[in-house]
Amino acid sequence: MKGLAICLRTFIFFFFLSAPLTLHGQEGTDEAPEEGPAVPEFKQAKGQVAFQKGKELFDAGKYGEAKVEIKKSKESAKTAGDKEIVDQWVGACEGGSALDLYKKAVERGTLRTTYFQATGTRERYRGTAIEGKFNAFLDDLATKVFEVLEDFDRPSRRYDPKYGKEFVADKAIVHRGAHCLKWSSTKDGKATQLQLSTVPKNWSAYHSVAFWIRCERPVDLSIYIKSPTPKGAGETNAMESSYSPVTRPGWTLAEIEIDKFKKRGQASLANVEELIFHIDARTTFKLYFDDIVLVRKDKSGSGGAAEKEAPADSKKKPSKTKKKT
């Protein structure tokens, strides 16, 4: 089967090697806890007073008021470096205001749209005082938005190095959690597949398939949502799409809408048995997968609300497979 090119949306976010994203409460790490955000020094007492008042307002979640007070302190900052730290805190206040709008959108039922927009906005405020609150918000929202099909966190024999697949625990590579999967071409050059057979049977409640991918050698992926096919049938019952990851540093979050998959045979979203990623024969490639998920639909009539309310400057976990592939 050949994948057909489709129109899809890809959300690209980079997770730099110097600060890999990890799940809160992850076990098995000997790393020292990260230090809190830097605090500026001031040459005048009024600057210290204004900053402290702003910080207290920030901690109370009053981001607009906090921004006003913290900005007042800048003229009294001791050095150019201290002024930059003040600017970072001002940015954190702006991020807090954006986060409040995302929370309101979630209350209205706009979960999927909000998750992807907020993930992008978080990158703008990495390293500031609001990052931790963004992480907590997104970790909680992910449990409502995603049905995790595979997170690759528990190594087993279900993926075999013989077929070019192996678990990776290197924290400089893993996107989140304990492991990701490296998938690379084999010497025999045969066609290869990544098969997920422990999946929900009915996909009618899902908007899209999403996955985090990191590509070192480009490759065209064919993606199939497969339904049971009787023996002797002339055509496999499947819905198909394709995706071509971009070769660049860091991870890409790809989302492919299910209604853009092309139907073949008697494939049905009400009767799904496998999700398959396929790479043709005689292809040289090397890529990494992490967290393959189904994305739940937003409530009817709630789509787009997060985008309408998000500030202009912000636009800018689950089940396992057992089949060896």
Sequence and secondary structure as in RCSB ss.txt:
>XXXX:A:sequence
MKGLAICLRTFIFFFFLSAPLTLHGQEGTDEAPEEGPAVPEFKQAKGQVAFQKGKELFDAGKYGEAKVEIKKSKE
SAKTAGDKEIVDQWVGACEGGSALDLYKKAVERGTLRTTYFQATGTRERYRGTAIEGKFNAFLDDLATKVFEVLE
DFDRPSRRYDPKYGKEFVADKAIVHRGAHCLKWSSTKDGKATQLQLSTVPKNWSAYHSVAFWIRCERPVDLSIYI
KSPTPKGAGETNAMESSYSPVTRPGWTLAEIEIDKFKKRGQASLANVEELIFHIDARTTFKLYFDDIVLVRKDKS
GSGGAAEKEAPADSKKKPSKTKKKT
>XXXX:A:secstr
        EEE     TTS    TT SS             BSSHHHHHHHHHHHHHHHTT HHHHHHHHHHGGG
GBSSHHHHHHHHHHHHHHHHHHHHHHHHHHHHTT HHHHHHHHHHHHHHTTTSTTHHHHHHHHHHHHHHHEEEEE
   S  TTS GGGTEEEE  TTT SSSS EEEEE  TT   EEEEE    S  TTEEEEEEEEEEEE   EEEEE
E    TT SS  EEEEEE     SS EEEEEEGGGSEEETT  TTS  EEEEEE SS   EEEEEEEEEEE   T
T TTHHHHHS GGGT  B       
